[in-house]
Amino acid sequence: MRGFRFSNLMLVLGLIFIYAPMVILVIYSFNASKLVTVWGGWSVKWYVGLLDNTQLMSAVMRSLEIALYTSIAAVALGTMAAFVLTRITRFKGKTFFGGLVTAPLVMPEVITGLSLLLLFVAMAQLLGWPEERGIVTIWIAHTTFCSAYVAVVVSARLRELDMSIEEAAMDLGARPWKVFFLITIPMIAPSLAAGAMMSFALSLDDLVLASFVSGPGSTTLPMEVFSAVRLGVKPEINAIASLILLAVSIATFLVWFFSRRAENNRKRAIQQAIEEAAADGWKQPDIRRAKVVESV
Amino acid sequence: MKIRKIKRAFNRIKPTGRQAVIGVPFLWLFLFFALPFLIVIKISFAEADVAIPPYTEIFTFVEQKLDIVLNFANYALLTSDDLYISAYLGSLKMAFISTVLCLLIGYPMAYGISIARKEMQTVLLLLIMMPTWTAILIRVYAWMGILSNNGLLNAFLMWLGVISEPLQILNTNLAVYIGVVYSYLPFMILPLYANLVKHDQSLLEAASDLGSSTFNSFWKITVPLSKNGIIAGCMLVFIPVVGEFVIPELLGGPETLMIGKVLWQEFFNNRDWPVASSLAVVMLLILIVPIILFNRSQAKELEGRA
């Protein structure tokens, strides 16, 4: 059993390694001293100061807006891609399609950013659109790479699902789109929520893509933070970083909470259905059901 | 008759639901992911120019003649200048070492999660996943405060009495390694866990019944079975790290030569779009084999469960 204990030790050490820097960052955001490395007592003045920083605040609003649009579009696109990958077994160019879906996961951001910018420039020359780069171009860039993440999360869920429920609905004469919206979507809802959350967070924290495809006057929060951070550690940045950490932790907790509740509800519903079926079994003699009931 | 014929012809070109479901994501990804690479390749053969956009046109159509001017000077520059070659080598070395480190740290962690109680597993997974949802910028920034000369780590080491003067850690390659391993560790753990949790424990029991030691059965059963997870995890770390920009920019120093940083400087500081494009093309050529490996391991994972 020695190996088991070693892996647990590594797990604990690894989690400390992952979380210690973030905890330290949050603690230091309450530091009263202007010198970021010297502890000068507790204070919230950096948080209050954030509200007066209108440039930062407008970047925050812009980033939130882009993240919202991105999460909606990426979930729609990623779910479609996942559905194609898991449910449509054979079509021309499936390997190419699979590559297109998974490659954005690993493609270095500098390459994707540069190539998208050159595409937008070429499109502006040929079609006259986009006239100037800004929220829309950032949204397109974010949607493209977030939909890959959504596709991976959703296809994992789609593969786990019991196909027989969809097949049963189809045997009873439901059209494919009806099956999808009434049966598949509710069953994969937790992973859709997780995908939306993930896209929101990824979009909110992207620096490289946004730097390439943004235009004048469309600075996002990470770009704002990056230009400040380049000059060194600053107490205001500690405060905004802690707020982002807080937002992400709350969102993570909510996703976990709701997906657990949905899972429990589903289990309870299945349990109930089995019990009801068993109870019916007494009234209508059915050999198979009767056997189950006898064994209970 | 005619109407029926027209109807049939119309039905043939009208996209079916199936084609639409495939078509929409396909077109989007093709237009915004695949097609841009062709443009990058095109621009990499152009010349830098003081214009908007800042490069010369390759195809010109004058007097019914199509002129194609391919400029190989950018590629010649990449091979002749030491800066670019050492930046590529630096990136590859950085990516390779951090991938190995992530695997060494991440494998035991993923294994630990996969053998934990079922309820505990969800919580642990969430703890691993949460940082990936947090801005990489913020996580790297947190290390800037810790590693700086008068930061917490140096203060702690001096308090312990291990060192008498602060160590220069920030703005060195060591800081970049710490930052890369820290940021990419979850991407190693998640695919490994997804693979390890599917393993049949009875294989290990059978091996131990037959007298195999714990380590022996781990090495001969668990590790080979998790091959796909290892490949996916390593590629998820290796490929993006080669092009990483944020971490070397914030934690690295003058000695840190990485291609992502060089590309960024060529593009934003020198405004030389053609050279930046050729840098991207060469980076893509280097990464094409790992990317295909990754895609194949993903495809296997997809088939394995279907």
Chai-1 contact restraints between the chains, C-beta under 6 A:
chainA,res_idxA,chainB,res_idxB,connection_type,confidence,min_distance_angstrom,max_distance_angstrom,comment,restraint_id
A,G3,B,T214,contact,1.0,0.0,6.0,A-B,restraint_1
A,G3,B,F218,contact,1.0,0.0,6.0,A-B,restraint_2
A,S7,B,P108,contact,1.0,0.0,6.0,A-B,restraint_3
A,S7,B,Y111,contact,1.0,0.0,6.0,A-B,restraint_4
A,S7,B,G112,contact,1.0,0.0,6.0,A-B,restraint_5
A,N8,B,G112,contact,1.0,0.0,6.0,A-B,restraint_6
A,M10,B,P108,contact,1.0,0.0,6.0,A-B,restraint_7
A,M10,B,M109,contact,1.0,0.0,6.0,A-B,restraint_8
A,L11,B,M109,contact,1.0,0.0,6.0,A-B,restraint_9
A,L11,B,G112,contact,1.0,0.0,6.0,A-B,restraint_10
A,G14,B,M109,contact,1.0,0.0,6.0,A-B,restraint_11
A,I18,B,P131,contact,1.0,0.0,6.0,A-B,restraint_12
A,P21,B,A142,contact,1.0,0.0,6.0,A-B,restraint_13
A,P21,B,W143,contact,1.0,0.0,6.0,A-B,restraint_14
A,P21,B,I146,contact,1.0,0.0,6.0,A-B,restraint_15
A,M22,B,A142,contact,1.0,0.0,6.0,A-B,restraint_16
A,L25,B,A142,contact,1.0,0.0,6.0,A-B,restraint_17
A,T37,B,N150,contact,1.0,0.0,6.0,A-B,restraint_18
A,T37,B,G151,contact,1.0,0.0,6.0,A-B,restraint_19
A,L77,B,P25,contact,1.0,0.0,6.0,A-B,restraint_20
A,L77,B,W28,contact,1.0,0.0,6.0,A-B,restraint_21
A,M80,B,V21,contact,1.0,0.0,6.0,A-B,restraint_22
A,M80,B,V24,contact,1.0,0.0,6.0,A-B,restraint_23
A,M80,B,P25,contact,1.0,0.0,6.0,A-B,restraint_24
A,A81,B,P25,contact,1.0,0.0,6.0,A-B,restraint_25
A,V84,B,V21,contact,1.0,0.0,6.0,A-B,restraint_26
A,V84,B,I22,contact,1.0,0.0,6.0,A-B,restraint_27
A,F97,B,F26,contact,1.0,0.0,6.0,A-B,restraint_28
A,G98,B,A299,contact,1.0,0.0,6.0,A-B,restraint_29
A,G99,B,N295,contact,1.0,0.0,6.0,A-B,restraint_30
A,L100,B,L29,contact,1.0,0.0,6.0,A-B,restraint_31
A,T102,B,N295,contact,1.0,0.0,6.0,A-B,restraint_32
A,T102,B,Q298,contact,1.0,0.0,6.0,A-B,restraint_33
A,V106,B,I239,contact,1.0,0.0,6.0,A-B,restraint_34
A,V106,B,P240,contact,1.0,0.0,6.0,A-B,restraint_35
A,V106,B,F294,contact,1.0,0.0,6.0,A-B,restraint_36
A,P108,B,P240,contact,1.0,0.0,6.0,A-B,restraint_37
A,P108,B,G243,contact,1.0,0.0,6.0,A-B,restraint_38
A,V110,B,G243,contact,1.0,0.0,6.0,A-B,restraint_39
A,V110,B,F245,contact,1.0,0.0,6.0,A-B,restraint_40
A,V110,B,G260,contact,1.0,0.0,6.0,A-B,restraint_41
A,V110,B,L263,contact,1.0,0.0,6.0,A-B,restraint_42
A,I111,B,A280,contact,1.0,0.0,6.0,A-B,restraint_43
A,L114,B,A280,contact,1.0,0.0,6.0,A-B,restraint_44
A,S115,B,P36,contact,1.0,0.0,6.0,A-B,restraint_45
A,S115,B,F37,contact,1.0,0.0,6.0,A-B,restraint_46
A,S115,B,V40,contact,1.0,0.0,6.0,A-B,restraint_47
A,L116,B,P36,contact,1.0,0.0,6.0,A-B,restraint_48
A,L118,B,I39,contact,1.0,0.0,6.0,A-B,restraint_49
A,L118,B,V40,contact,1.0,0.0,6.0,A-B,restraint_50
A,L118,B,I43,contact,1.0,0.0,6.0,A-B,restraint_51
A,L119,B,P36,contact,1.0,0.0,6.0,A-B,restraint_52
A,L119,B,I39,contact,1.0,0.0,6.0,A-B,restraint_53
A,V121,B,P53,contact,1.0,0.0,6.0,A-B,restraint_54
A,A122,B,I39,contact,1.0,0.0,6.0,A-B,restraint_55
A,I140,B,F32,contact,1.0,0.0,6.0,A-B,restraint_56
A,T144,B,F32,contact,1.0,0.0,6.0,A-B,restraint_57
A,T144,B,F33,contact,1.0,0.0,6.0,A-B,restraint_58
A,R159,B,R305,contact,1.0,0.0,6.0,A-B,restraint_59
A,A201,B,W133,contact,1.0,0.0,6.0,A-B,restraint_60
A,D205,B,A135,contact,1.0,0.0,6.0,A-B,restraint_61
A,L207,B,L137,contact,1.0,0.0,6.0,A-B,restraint_62
A,V208,B,F245,contact,1.0,0.0,6.0,A-B,restraint_63
A,P222,B,L137,contact,1.0,0.0,6.0,A-B,restraint_64
A,V225,B,L137,contact,1.0,0.0,6.0,A-B,restraint_65
A,V229,B,Y141,contact,1.0,0.0,6.0,A-B,restraint_66
A,V233,B,M144,contact,1.0,0.0,6.0,A-B,restraint_67
A,V233,B,G145,contact,1.0,0.0,6.0,A-B,restraint_68
A,A241,B,I138,contact,1.0,0.0,6.0,A-B,restraint_69
A,I244,B,A135,contact,1.0,0.0,6.0,A-B,restraint_70
A,I244,B,I138,contact,1.0,0.0,6.0,A-B,restraint_71
A,L245,B,T134,contact,1.0,0.0,6.0,A-B,restraint_72
A,V248,B,W133,contact,1.0,0.0,6.0,A-B,restraint_73
A,V248,B,T134,contact,1.0,0.0,6.0,A-B,restraint_74
A,T252,B,M130,contact,1.0,0.0,6.0,A-B,restraint_75
A,W256,B,L126,contact,1.0,0.0,6.0,A-B,restraint_76
